[in-house]
Amino acid sequence: MSEELLSHLRSQRPDDTKRWLLTMQSRGSLVTTEVNWWISLAQGAAFNAYLKPAVSREDQVAWAEVAIRTYDYIAAYINATSPHTYHISAMALRSVMIDRLEPQTHHFVLDPERIEHWFFDTITIPMEQARAIAQNIGRASHEEKTEMHHILDRLIPLQLLLEKGLIRRVDEVREWQHIRALVTHTQSH
């Protein structure tokens, strides 16, 4: 049943899949708790948004929204103990869609500020402390290393936006990129 539903959801119109997803989420019902099923739905929607040929702009955005909402759902309910990867996937998709279709303020998918706010709102280590940890990453605790990598991984979706001049806090992002380079350099020696 769930594989048939998955195939059906990925092959129908994106607005129908989005409506199903929002209804299911609002009811708090789960089709399955199998994380791979949900990942498959998100990845199928992301494929339809970004790689499927002959998809209208409207459908690209709608499929991207389905993918992003699904990644968010996985992070919040299916794999809530390890949401990091799913949030990055959602933001990376937003970033490539903005790059492809141009930014749109206050839009669920196409607003670059969503990505920038997400990055800065989720930083748990002050920049000065992060710089000090980066300089001595070999001596950092496991928790510090993990959190540093989570922060630095979250830079990935910002790169395209930075290149397009869509980031407001450019200097801070560049400083975090410098910290990432310092971690990489320190770990390689």
Beta strands, then each sheet from edge to edge (+ up, - down):
end
